[in-house]
Amino acid sequence: MNTIPSVNLADFLSEDKNKKEQFINEIGHAYENIGFVALKGHFLDTALVESLYAEIKSFFDLPLQIKEKYEIPGIGGQRGYISFGKESAKGKKEADLKEFWHFGQYVEAASKYAKEYPENVTVTELENFNKVGKKAYQMLEKTAKYVLRSLALHLNLEETYFDAFIENGNSILRPIHYPPIQTAPKGAERAAAHGDINLITLLMGAQGKGLQVQNHAGDWIDAVAAPDELMINVGDMLSRHSNNKLKSTIHRVVNPPKELWGTSRYSIPFFMHPVSDMKLDVLENCIDKDNPKQFKDITAGEFLDERLKELGLKK
């Protein structure tokens, strides 16, 4: 595949069985062949998107000494601010050219996961920052739930198979700022080639060139979404759970041409994670004589821990 297919979630949510079936087939085909789709019909309205961008731009414009007080030691960057140059792609020594923020799950105090997750960090300088972030988190989580329901059906599972695993899941909303480039980067990119850790990623901010996806032939293709679309890709957890039937595709954010070095780029991925005790063991119905089991048994929490260490976010 040399283009990113576009699908509309409204078809899956429709009472029309043919539309629903077509959506399942289209998204399943896309994730088996390139690992990315552009999705219309999600639950983020325009006003919420505009508010979120306004808030994150205001945050990243704050003086560095203010932002740094929200960088919390000892939690592997799971909440709050992560400063420029802290994260690198797996296997790459050069750090990515970005700073970012993490909103995490909002769990009830009585939940067994309340003690497992760090608390979200409140930015006192911006009155609406946390409120808008929480609303966006919840709408992206809702969108992701229905995408996973369609993939459950594609994998011949019960439609709600993933529901129990993503309720109170360890999902992360990550507003990213790629600052203007001051000097020629030595081997560094805004985001070096990588695969995502999680089940699926929902990306806001792929409306301009920069995001590239590697197809099965090894070619890099531009992934540019329409203004009303989210770019959604499969992560490593779902790939291994499906025995690589659904592909976790390598992607990157390349540096702009030199005449655009003076500009910032913003993107906002939502990393849909399950609860830590979900077993990522390869699904039995994804194993046959032509597709033997490719991955060892592991829980989502164990796999996440491994990857955070590889990324330099956890010691």
ABEGO torsion letter per residue (X at the ends): XABBBBBBAAAAABABAAAAAAAAAAAAAAAAAAGBBBBBGBABBAAAAAAAAAAAAAAAABBAAAAAAABBBGAGGABEBBBBGABBBBGBABBBBBBBBBBBBBBBAABAAAAABBBBBBBAABAAAAAAAAAAAAAAAAAAAAAAAAAAAAAGBBAAAAAAAABGBABBBBBBBBBBBABBBBGBBABBBBBBABABBBBBGAABBGBBBBBAAGBBBBBBBBAABBBBBBBAAAAAAAGGABBBBBBBBBBBBAAAAABBBBBBBBBBBBBAABBABBBAAABBAABBBABBBBBAAAAAAAAAAAAGABX
